[in-house]
Amino acid sequence: MPFAFAKSIPMGRDGSAYLNHVELVRKARNSEVPESFYDDPLMYQGGSDGFIGPRDDIVASEVWGIDMEAEVAVITGKVSLGSTPKQAAEQIRLAMLVNDVSLRNLIPSELAKGFGFFQSKPASAFSPVAVTPDEIRAWDNQAIKLNLPIQVHLNGELFGRPNAGEDMTFGFGQLIAHAAKTRHLVAGTIIGSGTVSNKQANLWGSSVEHGGVGYCCLAELRMYEAIEGKQQTPFMTDGDVVRIEMFDETGESIFGTIENSVKAI
C-alpha cells in the first residue's frame, strides 16, 4: 500500500552500503579501503529537525559544493536493541527514495575534526510517496534490498540509472541491525542506503552517454575524472535541477518524483 509522505518524519541514519562509492573515494585519494569496511557498515546519524519537500529548492551557497545523492531508504517500526539482521528486517514498514543533499566542499574540514558530518549534510528531500515492500515486486526479501534502477536526471539529461540491488554490500536488515546495536530504534526511524553506485570500468565506460549506468551524485563522476587526470565537472549551481525517480517493470512510477532546484545564496 502506498502512503503519502508529509514533512513530519525525521531523518534517522544514513549508511554507505555501496562500497564501490567508497572504493572510488579512496582510489581518488590514493589510499586503500580498510578491510573492516567490508564487514562493518559505515553509518552516520543524520539531522532530526526537518527536511525539504520533494519539489522544494536546495538553498545553499555555490562555494559549498552542492551535490545530490540519490538513495533508497526505509522506515522502520520499533527495533529492539541488539536485534539481528533478520529481526531488524521484519520491522521494515515502508520504502522510499531520498535526495541526500551534500555540501562537498564543507566535508573535508568537518571530517578532519574527527567528529563527523553536520554542516555538510543539510536537509534531505524524500519522495512524495512511501510504499510497503510487499507492494514492490522487485523487493528482495532474502537480501533485503530493492532490485530496480534508480534514475537521476540533471537539467533534463539522464545522468544515472544504476540498479539499487547491484553491488549493495549490506542489505537493509544489516544496516538497521547496525544502527540498533547500542540502542532501541523508535517507530518512524529512517535508514538510508547511501548513494546507489554500481561497479564500472572507467570514466569513458561509466557514463550513460557511453553505455554505462552513470552516477547518482556528481562526486562519483568527479572521482573518475580525478583518477584519470581529467578536468573535474563542477558541482551544482544556481538554477540547476535534479530529478530522482524509480519505475517498476511496467514503467509505472513507484514513489513519485523528487525534483529539486538549486537556489544559491
C-alpha positions as CSV (number, residue, x, y, z in Angstrom):
1,M,0.0,0.0,0.0
2,P,1.4,3.4,-0.9
3,F,1.4,6.2,1.7
4,A,1.6,10.0,1.1
5,F,4.6,11.5,2.7
6,A,4.5,14.6,4.9
7,K,7.2,16.8,6.5
8,S,7.0,15.2,9.9
9,I,9.2,12.2,9.9
10,P,12.9,12.9,10.9
11,M,15.9,11.6,9.1
12,G,17.5,8.9,11.2
13,R,20.6,7.2,10.0
14,D,22.3,7.1,6.6
15,G,24.6,4.2,5.6
16,S,27.1,3.7,2.8
17,A,26.1,0.3,1.6
18,Y,27.5,0.6,-1.9
19,L,31.2,0.1,-1.3
20,N,32.0,0.9,-4.9
21,H,31.4,4.5,-4.0
22,V,33.8,4.2,-1.0
23,E,36.4,2.5,-3.1
24,L,36.3,5.3,-5.7
25,V,36.7,7.9,-3.0
26,R,39.8,6.1,-1.6
27,K,41.3,5.5,-5.0
28,A,40.9,9.2,-6.0
29,R,42.9,9.9,-2.8
30,N,45.5,7.2,-3.5
31,S,44.5,5.3,-0.3
32,E,43.2,1.8,0.5
33,V,39.8,0.8,1.8
34,P,40.2,-0.7,5.3
35,E,39.2,-4.4,5.4
36,S,36.8,-3.7,8.2
37,F,34.6,-1.6,5.8
38,Y,33.6,-4.9,4.1
39,D,32.2,-6.4,7.3
40,D,31.1,-3.4,9.3
41,P,28.7,-0.9,7.7
42,L,29.5,2.8,7.6
43,M,26.8,4.9,9.1
44,Y,26.2,8.4,10.4
45,Q,23.3,9.9,12.4
46,G,21.6,12.5,10.3
47,G,19.6,15.6,11.1
48,S,16.3,15.2,13.0
49,D,14.8,18.7,12.8
50,G,13.2,18.5,9.4
51,F,13.7,18.1,5.6
52,I,12.8,19.8,2.4
53,G,9.9,18.7,0.3
54,P,10.2,16.6,-2.9
55,R,9.7,19.8,-5.0
56,D,11.4,22.3,-2.8
57,D,14.6,24.3,-3.6
58,I,18.0,23.3,-2.3
59,V,19.1,26.6,-0.7
60,A,22.8,26.8,-0.3
61,S,25.9,28.7,-1.4
62,E,27.6,27.5,-4.6
63,V,31.0,27.7,-2.9
64,W,29.9,24.9,-0.5
65,G,29.9,22.4,-3.4
66,I,26.3,21.5,-3.8
67,D,25.7,17.8,-4.8
68,M,22.7,15.4,-5.0
69,E,22.8,11.9,-3.7
70,A,20.1,9.5,-4.9
71,E,19.3,6.7,-2.5
72,V,16.8,4.2,-1.3
73,A,15.6,4.5,2.3
74,V,13.3,2.5,4.6
75,I,11.2,3.5,7.5
76,T,11.1,1.1,10.5
77,G,8.7,0.1,13.2
78,K,10.2,-0.3,16.7
79,V,13.5,-2.1,16.6
80,S,14.9,-3.6,19.8
81,L,18.5,-3.0,20.9
82,G,20.6,-5.9,19.7
83,S,18.3,-7.1,17.0
84,T,19.7,-9.5,14.4
85,P,19.6,-8.5,10.8
86,K,16.6,-10.9,10.3
87,Q,14.7,-9.4,13.3
88,A,15.6,-5.9,12.0
89,A,14.3,-6.6,8.5
90,E,11.0,-7.7,10.0
91,Q,10.5,-4.2,11.2
92,I,10.7,-2.5,7.8
93,R,7.4,-0.8,7.3
94,L,7.9,1.4,4.2
95,A,10.4,2.1,1.4
96,M,11.0,5.3,-0.4
97,L,13.6,7.4,-2.3
98,V,15.8,10.2,-0.9
99,N,17.9,13.0,-2.3
100,D,20.5,13.1,0.5
101,V,22.0,16.6,-0.3
102,S,25.7,17.0,0.4
103,L,27.8,20.1,0.5
104,R,31.1,18.6,-0.6
105,N,33.4,21.4,0.0
106,L,32.5,21.5,3.7
107,I,33.1,17.8,4.2
108,P,36.9,17.7,4.4
109,S,37.2,20.2,7.2
110,E,34.4,18.7,9.2
111,L,35.8,15.1,8.9
112,A,39.2,16.5,9.8
113,K,37.9,17.5,13.2
114,G,37.1,13.8,13.9
115,F,33.5,14.4,14.9
116,G,31.5,13.6,11.7
117,F,29.1,15.4,9.4
118,F,26.9,18.3,10.4
119,Q,27.0,21.5,8.3
120,S,28.0,19.5,5.2
121,K,24.8,17.4,5.4
122,P,21.8,19.8,5.2
123,A,18.1,18.9,4.9
124,S,17.3,15.9,2.6
125,A,14.3,15.6,0.3
126,F,12.2,12.4,0.3
127,S,10.0,11.0,-2.4
128,P,6.3,12.2,-2.1
129,V,5.2,8.6,-1.7
130,A,6.5,5.7,0.5
131,V,5.4,2.2,-0.3
132,T,5.1,-1.0,1.8
133,P,7.7,-3.6,0.5
134,D,5.1,-6.2,-0.2
135,E,3.7,-4.0,-2.9
136,I,7.0,-3.9,-4.8
137,R,7.6,-6.9,-6.9
138,A,11.3,-6.2,-7.2
139,W,11.8,-6.1,-3.4
140,D,14.2,-8.9,-2.4
141,N,13.0,-10.5,0.8
142,Q,16.2,-12.5,1.2
143,A,18.9,-9.9,0.7
144,I,16.5,-7.1,1.9
145,K,17.1,-4.7,-1.0
146,L,15.3,-3.2,-4.0
147,N,16.3,-4.7,-7.4
148,L,15.5,-1.8,-9.7
149,P,17.4,1.1,-11.3
150,I,17.1,4.5,-9.7
151,Q,17.0,7.2,-12.3
152,V,18.7,10.6,-11.9
153,H,18.3,13.4,-14.4
154,L,20.3,16.6,-14.2
155,N,19.0,19.6,-16.0
156,G,16.8,17.3,-18.1
157,E,19.6,14.9,-19.2
158,L,19.8,11.4,-17.9
159,F,22.8,11.4,-15.5
160,G,22.5,7.9,-13.9
161,R,20.4,4.7,-13.8
162,P,22.4,2.3,-11.5
163,N,20.5,-0.7,-10.2
164,A,19.8,-0.3,-6.4
165,G,20.1,-4.0,-5.9
166,E,23.5,-4.5,-7.5
167,D,26.8,-4.0,-5.6
168,M,24.9,-3.3,-2.3
169,T,27.3,-4.8,0.2
170,F,24.9,-4.5,3.1
171,G,21.2,-5.1,2.9
172,F,18.7,-3.0,4.9
173,G,18.4,-5.7,7.6
174,Q,22.2,-5.4,8.2
175,L,22.0,-1.6,8.2
176,I,19.1,-1.5,10.7
177,A,20.8,-4.1,13.0
178,H,24.0,-2.0,12.9
179,A,22.0,1.1,14.0
180,A,20.3,-0.9,16.7
181,K,23.5,-2.4,18.2
182,T,23.6,0.0,21.1
183,R,20.1,1.5,21.2
184,H,16.4,0.9,20.6
185,L,15.1,2.5,17.4
186,V,11.7,4.2,17.7
187,A,8.9,3.6,15.1
188,G,9.5,6.0,12.2
189,T,13.3,5.7,12.2
190,I,14.6,6.3,8.7
191,I,17.6,4.3,7.4
192,G,19.2,5.4,4.1
193,S,21.2,3.1,1.9
194,G,23.9,5.6,0.9
195,T,24.5,6.7,-2.7
196,V,23.5,4.0,-5.1
197,S,26.6,3.0,-7.0
198,N,27.4,0.2,-9.5
199,K,30.9,-1.1,-10.4
200,Q,32.0,0.2,-13.7
201,A,35.2,0.0,-15.8
202,N,36.4,3.6,-16.2
203,L,35.3,7.2,-16.8
204,W,34.5,6.6,-20.5
205,G,32.6,3.4,-20.0
206,S,30.7,4.5,-16.8
207,S,28.7,7.4,-18.2
208,V,25.3,6.9,-19.6
209,E,26.4,8.6,-22.8
210,H,29.0,5.9,-23.4
211,G,26.9,2.9,-22.4
212,G,27.4,2.8,-18.7
213,V,24.8,3.2,-15.9
214,G,26.1,6.7,-14.9
215,Y,26.0,8.1,-11.4
216,C,23.8,9.1,-8.5
217,C,26.0,12.0,-7.4
218,L,28.4,14.5,-9.0
219,A,31.1,13.5,-6.6
220,E,31.3,10.0,-8.2
221,L,31.8,11.4,-11.7
222,R,34.4,13.8,-10.2
223,M,36.2,10.8,-8.7
224,Y,36.5,9.0,-12.0
225,E,37.8,12.3,-13.5
226,A,40.4,12.7,-10.7
227,I,41.6,9.1,-11.1
228,E,42.0,9.6,-14.9
229,G,43.5,13.1,-14.6
230,K,40.6,14.8,-16.3
231,Q,39.2,18.3,-15.6
232,Q,36.5,17.9,-12.9
233,T,32.8,18.6,-13.6
234,P,31.6,21.4,-11.3
235,F,29.1,20.9,-8.6
236,M,25.5,22.2,-8.9
237,T,25.0,25.9,-9.4
238,D,22.0,28.3,-9.2
239,G,19.1,27.1,-11.3
240,D,20.3,23.5,-11.7
241,V,17.6,20.9,-11.4
242,V,17.9,17.3,-10.3
243,R,15.1,14.7,-10.7
244,I,15.1,11.4,-9.0
245,E,12.6,8.6,-9.6
246,M,12.2,4.8,-9.9
247,F,9.9,2.8,-12.2
248,D,8.6,-0.7,-11.8
249,E,8.7,-3.4,-14.5
250,T,5.6,-1.9,-16.3
251,G,7.1,1.6,-16.4
252,E,4.9,3.0,-13.6
253,S,6.5,5.3,-11.1
254,I,6.7,3.7,-7.7
255,F,7.4,6.6,-5.3
256,G,6.6,9.7,-7.4
257,T,9.3,12.2,-8.3
258,I,11.8,14.2,-6.3
259,E,12.7,17.3,-8.3
260,N,14.8,19.9,-6.5
261,S,16.2,23.1,-8.0
262,V,19.2,24.9,-6.6
263,K,18.6,28.4,-5.2
264,A,22.0,29.8,-4.5
265,I,22.5,32.2,-1.6
